[in-house]
Amino acid sequence: MANSTNPIESPAADSPYELLLRAALVTPITHYLLIFSLIFIVFIYNFLEIHFLRDLFSGFRGQPVTLTFNPSSQLYNDVVSKCRVLHGRYLSTPWLCSPHLQTSFLHYFGNSPVVNYRREVFMASDGGTIALDWVINAEVQCGDTSPIMIIIPGLASASDSAYVKHLAFKMAKGGYNVVVSNHRGLGGVPITSDRFYTADRTDDLRALVDHIHRQYPEAPIFAVGTSVGANILVKYLGEDGVDAPIIGAAAICSPWDSLIVDRFLRRRFVQRLYNKALTAGLKDYANWHKDVLSRLSNWEGVKQARSVRDFDDAATRFLANCETVDAYYRQCSSCKNVEGVRVPLLCISSLDDPICTSEAIPWDECRWVRAVDEFFTTLSLQKKEIAVSFINPIQTSDCQSPLTNITENGIVPTQGQNGNIGIRHRPEREI
């Protein structure tokens, strides 16, 4: 009797790998394309930190603002309580629901308003030249007593930068006499001494504020800084304390702790892309002033720099008289100066900021909100003087002190963005 075997009925006839291969070969290619497309979409969604689904599931209602405050806070009652944006909801543009998409869109497609400037050249005591660009406002006539707004731009930015123009235009329409304080070597001004601007030096800002205060002794002075400009502003306010002739200030996207930001910029691939872009801007700045900077730095290192840290190691630390780049980062970090500030200070930062990471935010020293324009407008319109006190944050843990703050579940302009503001009351000091 003959024996026969049926290969279909015998699972041992083929190995499992051969069966898988046969199944893979007969699977339509459209299925593979669908699978790879889904994997790619998930990758891009996470890589770009998109939060469209979160907004979709919330019905595109935005995030509410949660206020925690002591009703006895005079500054809250006179200022923050009148900022309507703090009592509403905020939703980011649905098709720009990513910090990287927003940054790219504003860089390539953001149309800045037309802003005309009147330039004033300020000569520093060391012979350095600084350009002060005053906004020419045809709609509002500013007098000697009109409130003055000083704008301190960010890294390698000047009065012609798009975001600076937007800020200057908005403040000028609100009735401020706006002036942009360009850093040394920026705004088309040459370096005329052996000093450059660095994130740790507040001498230039101090001299400019005193100069403007002497020019307009009856005008209240406000200041707003962005990025490195915010870092310099906070350091200046913390160093001068009650002697700073500033009525109110805002620090937007300050790096706070440069050591932490340096590590953050080297952590992920997308951050390394930002790192290279920032380095390119710094190298352009260096090339503009090669004649002076090449004498004061390691010029070969500047030319070969591939990151902000490389550039700072080759140039900035020498300009700041620091032995190492880490020593410079410790010296320039403004987080240690926050507790010395003795004027109302509005601090804004994004928890999903692709450069100035939220890991560096000094949460115990200050609380965050985002209402810059309305904050300044309301503050400047107050009829009575506001007394401000600064209490150690540790002492406010029982919520008995006059502390106003926006909790971490507060305003969320984009994914993970929110803010808190700390406002402290000092009866014995009037501003």
C-alpha positions in Angstrom: 0.0 0.0 0.0 1.6 3.3 -1.1 2.0 6.2 1.4 1.5 9.8 0.3 1.6 13.1 2.1 -0.3 16.2 1.4 2.0 19.3 1.8 -1.1 21.4 2.7 -1.9 19.0 5.5 1.7 18.7 6.8 2.7 21.8 8.7 6.2 20.5 9.0 6.7 20.6 5.2 7.7 24.3 5.3 9.4 26.3 8.0 7.5 29.2 9.7 9.9 31.7 8.1 9.0 30.4 4.6 5.3 30.7 5.4 5.8 34.3 6.6 7.7 35.1 3.5 5.0 33.7 1.3 2.4 35.7 3.2 4.4 38.9 2.9 4.8 38.4 -0.9 1.1 38.0 -1.5 0.2 41.1 0.7 -0.8 44.1 -1.5 1.8 46.8 -1.6 -0.9 49.4 -0.7 -1.1 47.8 2.8 2.6 48.4 3.3 2.2 52.0 2.1 -0.6 52.5 4.6 1.4 51.0 7.5 4.5 53.1 6.7 2.4 56.2 6.3 0.8 55.7 9.7 4.3 55.1 11.3 5.6 58.3 9.6 2.6 60.3 10.8 3.0 59.2 14.3 6.8 60.0 14.1 6.2 63.5 12.8 3.4 64.1 15.3 5.7 63.4 18.2 8.8 64.9 16.6 7.1 68.2 16.0 5.3 68.0 19.3 2.0 68.5 17.6 -1.1 68.7 19.9 -3.9 68.8 17.4 -5.6 65.7 18.8 -5.6 67.2 22.3 -7.2 70.4 21.0 -9.7 68.3 19.0 -10.8 66.2 21.9 -11.3 69.3 24.0 -13.6 70.7 21.3 -11.2 73.5 20.4 -12.4 75.4 23.5 -8.8 76.2 24.6 -7.6 76.1 28.1 -9.0 78.1 31.0 -6.9 80.4 33.2 -6.8 79.3 36.9 -6.0 82.1 39.3 -4.9 81.5 42.9 -4.4 84.7 44.9 -4.8 86.4 48.2 -7.5 89.1 47.9 -5.4 91.4 50.1 -2.8 91.8 47.3 -3.0 95.5 46.2 -1.1 94.8 43.1 -3.5 92.1 42.0 -6.5 94.2 42.7 -5.1 97.2 40.9 -3.5 95.5 37.9 -3.8 91.8 37.3 -7.5 91.7 38.1 -8.1 94.1 35.2 -6.2 92.0 32.6 -9.1 90.3 30.8 -6.9 87.8 29.0 -6.2 86.2 32.4 -9.8 85.5 32.9 -10.6 83.9 29.6 -9.6 80.9 27.5 -6.9 80.6 24.9 -6.6 78.3 21.8 -3.6 78.2 19.5 -4.2 78.3 15.7 -5.3 74.7 14.9 -3.0 74.4 11.8 0.0 75.7 13.8 -0.5 73.5 16.8 3.2 72.9 17.4 6.0 75.1 18.7 8.2 74.2 15.7 5.5 74.9 13.2 4.8 78.3 14.8 8.5 79.1 14.8 9.0 78.2 11.2 5.8 80.0 10.0 6.8 83.2 11.7 10.3 83.0 10.4 9.4 82.5 6.8 5.9 83.9 6.4 5.4 86.3 9.3 4.7 89.8 7.9 6.0 92.5 10.2 4.3 95.9 10.4 5.9 99.0 9.0 7.7 100.7 11.8 9.7 103.9 11.3 12.5 104.8 13.7 14.4 107.8 14.8 18.0 106.8 15.7 19.9 108.2 18.7 23.5 107.1 19.0 24.6 106.6 22.6 28.3 106.6 23.5 29.2 104.4 26.5 31.9 105.4 29.0 34.3 102.9 27.4 33.9 104.4 23.9 31.4 101.8 22.8 28.5 102.8 20.5 24.9 101.7 21.1 22.0 102.5 18.8 18.7 103.6 20.4 15.9 103.4 17.8 12.8 105.5 18.9 9.6 104.6 17.2 8.0 107.5 15.2 4.3 107.2 15.9 2.1 109.3 13.7 -1.1 108.2 15.4 -0.1 109.1 19.0 1.8 112.2 19.9 4.1 111.4 22.8 5.2 114.2 25.1 7.8 114.5 27.8 5.6 112.8 30.3 4.3 110.0 28.1 5.2 106.5 29.4 8.4 105.1 27.9 8.8 101.5 26.8 12.3 100.2 26.4 12.6 97.0 24.3 15.7 94.8 24.7 15.9 92.3 21.8 17.1 88.8 22.0 20.2 87.0 20.7 21.6 88.6 17.5 18.4 90.5 17.1 17.9 94.2 16.6 15.1 96.8 15.9 14.7 95.4 12.3 13.8 91.9 13.6 10.2 90.9 12.8 9.1 90.1 16.4 10.7 93.3 17.7 8.7 95.3 15.1 5.5 93.6 16.1 6.1 94.4 19.8 7.2 98.0 19.1 4.2 98.6 16.8 1.8 97.3 19.4 3.2 99.3 22.3 3.4 102.4 20.2 -0.3 102.1 19.3 -1.0 101.9 23.0 0.4 105.3 23.6 4.0 104.4 24.7 7.0 106.3 23.6 8.9 103.2 22.4 12.6 102.8 22.1 14.6 99.7 21.0 17.9 99.3 22.7 20.1 97.5 20.2 23.0 95.5 21.5 26.5 96.5 20.7 27.5 95.7 17.2 23.9 95.3 16.0 21.5 97.6 14.2 24.1 98.6 11.7 26.4 100.1 14.4 30.1 99.2 14.4 32.1 98.0 17.4 34.1 101.0 18.6 35.7 99.6 21.7 37.0 96.2 22.9 33.7 95.4 24.6 30.9 93.3 23.1 27.5 92.6 24.5 27.2 89.4 26.5 24.3 87.8 28.5 26.0 88.6 31.9 26.7 92.3 31.4 24.1 94.8 32.6 26.3 97.9 32.4 24.9 99.0 29.0 21.3 98.7 30.0 21.9 100.5 33.3 23.6 103.4 31.5 20.8 103.6 28.9 18.1 103.6 31.5 19.8 106.3 33.4 20.3 108.3 30.2 16.7 108.0 29.2 15.6 108.9 32.8 17.7 112.0 32.7 16.2 113.0 29.3 12.6 112.4 30.4 12.6 112.8 34.3 8.8 113.1 34.5 8.0 110.0 32.3 7.4 106.6 33.8 9.8 104.0 32.3 8.8 100.4 31.5 11.0 97.7 30.0 10.5 94.5 28.2 13.2 92.0 27.2 13.1 88.9 25.0 15.3 85.9 25.2 18.8 87.1 26.0 17.4 90.6 26.4 15.1 89.3 29.1 18.0 87.6 30.9 19.9 90.9 30.9 16.8 92.8 32.1 16.1 90.5 35.0 19.8 90.6 36.0 19.8 94.4 36.0 16.6 94.6 38.0 17.9 92.1 40.5 21.3 93.8 40.9 19.9 97.3 41.3 16.8 96.4 43.4 15.1 99.5 44.7 17.5 101.8 42.8 16.2 100.8 39.3 14.1 103.7 38.0 11.7 101.2 36.3 8.0 101.2 37.0 7.2 97.8 35.6 9.0 95.2 33.4 8.4 92.0 31.5 10.8 89.2 30.7 9.7 87.1 27.7 11.3 83.7 27.1 14.3 84.2 29.3 16.8 81.4 29.3 17.1 81.7 33.1 19.8 79.1 33.5 22.3 78.9 30.7 23.8 75.6 31.9 20.5 73.8 31.6 19.7 75.4 28.3 23.0 74.3 27.0 22.4 70.7 27.9 18.9 71.0 26.4 20.1 72.2 23.1 22.4 69.2 22.8 19.8 66.6 23.8 17.5 65.9 20.9 17.9 66.1 17.1 15.3 68.9 16.7 17.1 70.9 19.4 20.4 70.4 17.7 18.9 71.9 14.5 18.0 75.1 16.5 21.5 75.0 18.0 23.0 75.1 14.5 20.7 77.9 13.4 21.7 80.0 16.5 25.3 79.3 15.9 25.0 80.5 12.3 23.6 83.8 13.5 26.4 84.2 16.1 29.1 83.5 13.4 27.5 86.1 11.1 27.7 88.6 14.0 31.4 87.6 14.6 32.2 88.0 10.9 30.7 91.5 10.9 33.2 92.5 13.6 36.1 90.3 12.7 38.7 93.1 13.0 38.0 93.5 16.7 36.8 90.1 17.7 39.7 88.2 16.1 42.0 90.0 18.5 40.0 89.2 21.6 39.0 85.6 21.0 40.1 82.3 19.6 39.3 83.1 16.0 40.0 79.7 14.6 37.6 78.2 17.2 35.0 80.8 16.2 35.3 79.8 12.5 35.1 76.1 13.4 32.2 76.4 15.9 29.3 74.0 15.2 27.2 74.8 18.3 26.5 77.7 20.6 28.7 76.1 23.2 31.6 76.0 20.8 31.1 79.6 19.9 30.9 80.6 23.6 34.0 78.6 24.4 35.9 80.3 21.5 34.7 83.8 22.0 32.1 84.8 24.6 33.9 83.5 27.6 36.9 85.6 26.7 34.7 88.7 26.4 33.2 87.9 29.8 36.6 87.3 31.4 35.6 83.7 32.4 38.1 80.8 32.6 35.6 78.2 31.2 32.4 78.3 29.2 30.5 76.7 32.1 31.8 79.5 34.4 30.4 82.0 31.9 27.0 80.2 31.9 26.9 80.2 35.7 27.8 83.9 35.7 25.2 85.0 33.1 22.2 83.0 34.4 19.5 85.4 35.7 17.6 82.8 37.9 19.7 83.8 40.9 18.8 87.5 40.5 15.0 87.1 40.5 14.6 87.5 44.3 16.5 90.8 44.2 13.9 92.4 41.9 12.0 95.2 43.6 9.6 96.3 40.8 6.5 94.6 39.3 7.9 92.0 37.0 5.8 90.0 34.5 7.6 86.8 33.4 6.5 84.8 30.4 7.8 81.5 29.3 6.5 78.5 27.2 6.7 75.1 28.6 7.2 73.7 25.1 9.8 76.4 24.1 12.2 74.7 21.6 15.2 76.7 22.9 14.6 78.1 26.4 13.5 75.0 28.1 11.0 75.1 30.9 13.4 73.0 33.0 15.3 76.2 33.7 12.3 78.2 34.9 12.8 79.3 38.6 9.3 78.3 39.7 9.8 79.1 43.3 10.9 82.7 42.6 8.2 83.8 40.1 4.9 82.8 38.6 3.9 83.2 34.9 1.3 84.8 32.7 1.3 86.0 29.1 -0.6 89.3 29.1 2.3 91.7 28.3 0.3 94.3 26.5 -2.6 94.4 28.8 -0.4 94.2 31.9 1.6 97.3 30.9 -1.5 99.2 29.7 -3.4 98.6 32.9 -0.3 99.2 35.1 0.3 102.6 33.4 -3.3 103.7 33.7 -3.5 103.4 37.5 -4.4 106.7 39.2 -2.9 105.8 42.5 0.6 104.6 43.5 1.1 100.9 44.0 3.1 99.7 46.9 5.0 96.5 46.3 6.6 94.1 48.7 8.9 91.2 48.1 8.6 88.3 50.4 10.7 85.2 50.4 8.9 82.5 48.3 9.4 80.0 51.1 7.3 82.2 53.4 4.4 82.2 51.0 3.8 78.5 51.1 0.9 78.9 53.6 -0.9 81.2 51.1 -1.2 83.8 53.9 1.0 86.4 52.3 -0.2 88.8 49.6 0.9 86.5 46.8 -0.9 86.3 43.4 0.0 83.5 41.1 -1.3 81.7 38.1 -1.0 77.9 38.6 0.8 75.6 36.3 -2.6 74.6 34.9 -3.2 78.2 33.8 -2.9 79.8 30.3 -1.9 77.3 27.6 -1.2 79.1 24.3 0.2 76.0 22.7 1.1 72.4 23.8 2.2 72.5 27.4 2.3 76.3 27.6 1.0 78.0 30.7 2.1 80.6 33.2 2.2 82.0 36.6 2.8 85.4 38.0 4.1 86.3 41.4 3.1 89.7 42.7 4.3 90.8 46.1 3.3 93.7 48.3 5.6 96.1 50.2 3.9 98.8 52.1 7.0 100.7 53.1 8.2 101.2 49.5 6.2 103.2 46.9 6.9 103.4 43.2 
